[in-house]
Amino acid sequence: MLLILTWLAQAPVARPAPDPRLLLDRAVTALGGVDRISRYERWYVTGTGRENLSAELQGLSPSEPTYRPHEERVAVVDGGRRVAWERRTPRNDGSLRWRRFIQGADSSGVVDWVAGYGALRANPAPMASRLGLMRRIPHLLLAELVSGGGALASRAHRGGRSVVAATLPNGVVLTLGFDSRALLSEVEYQVAMPGAGSLPVRWTWSAWRPDPNLGWVPGGHRIDVGGILYQEVRYTSYQAESDSALTLVGLPSNPARFLATSNDRPTFPSVAPSGNPAPGVSIISVRGLRAMLVEFADHVVLVEAPEQHPGLETIPAEGAANHGGATRELKDRIAALAGGKPLRYVVITHHHDDHLGGLGGLATTGTTVLVAPGHRQAAARALAAPPVPTDGDRTRVAIEPVATRRVLADSTRRMEIINVGDNPHTTENLMVWLPNERIMFQGDLFYFEPDGPFPPSGRGTMNRFFAGWLERRGIRPVAIYGVHNPGAAGADALRHAITEAATPPRG
Ligand SMILES: [Zn+2]
């Protein structure tokens, strides 16, 4: 026994991990060497596969995977002076999300193929943000780390294999694993996912094959979030000198030519103020997300606990540093508006992280959370993962399912919380209706941009569904607010949403 303990204690000493610089050098040499990698100026990687929207807490239901076909293209030009990322992946409702994001040292912009729109503005993208996309290409990731790139490597052992831990300038630690040929097999980092807490994001590259110029190239990648498959891509192209890279980092000459949905959509103004549509009713906007606070005689009710969703397309996730910011601001605004009245109810429209991510930081002793029955566990998980320090005792927060309808009423106010049920975005969704004021607040059922093309790009399916749903029930709001909508849509927009012809995604 003593012998075994002694052996265990000595084991790490007896087999030291290799020097991390050495491991990185071997890995980059296998890929052609840092000099050659740095010489190439037109990187172009394309792939096709599938994406599970549930793994990023955006699926149809919290428990089942929501797979959608996925296509992507990455281009890196001129050592990262210009980088582009294009994705073509349908949303939950089947509508096509097909966008190109261009980031340059002098300008940046977006192409929306569905809207037939594209523009570049004199708005430089920071190098840190361009690097996030460049790291999707293992050659460039390794070359960056070997060249110093602000990264500091340390070493560790996992499962008997050598790994390198590289700390990026923003403090995020990337753990790199290599196979027996010194090829990069995986990169892992932790990300704070709203409503779920810190989760590992693991990229795995596989099916490496020899390449005359690049040493080896990977056949594809997969991304797991919290151990759940998020994205699986087989590369259809992996090149270092491709003119297609130059095309991808620029604007198409006329994106509108490619898809039928043109720019002849109508526009509607906001029909009501965006702050205080009625006495005691506040629409609170924090970091581009909205919630509604409604005052009753002796308490207040909050509708939605939004938090910002990190962008998993970069390494590490973009915007993760903002985690908790929206919740902190919302909490301050509620405190200022509630005038000492306690927060008795929080209504969560649906289980997506951008809608319930702040719940754990907002609900306190005596608060009841109203959710759709299928979203109870997601709410419990969000309560256990507050994005900001909490007040009170969260074990004394009740969760109450709303299967069809729940009415909150006192001498001053009536609020109806209605479960819309199965819809193109999620299997359930709660919307909130103030029948006396005829004001509605919803999350992801109806999209609206004041004075912008209506419906917003790709949102026709959802808008048509919800407008029809309301019409069949004879609910006629004067103002519809939403988590992602600046301003309020009115009867004109609702009417148009029903009559607008369906525009099938092309291509
Ligand atoms: Zn949603």
Boltz pocket constraint, residues with backbone or C-beta under 6 A from the ligand:
constraints:
  - pocket:
      binder: B
      contacts: [[A, 58], [A, 350], [A, 352], [A, 355], [A, 425], [A, 443], [A, 444]]
      max_distance: 6.0
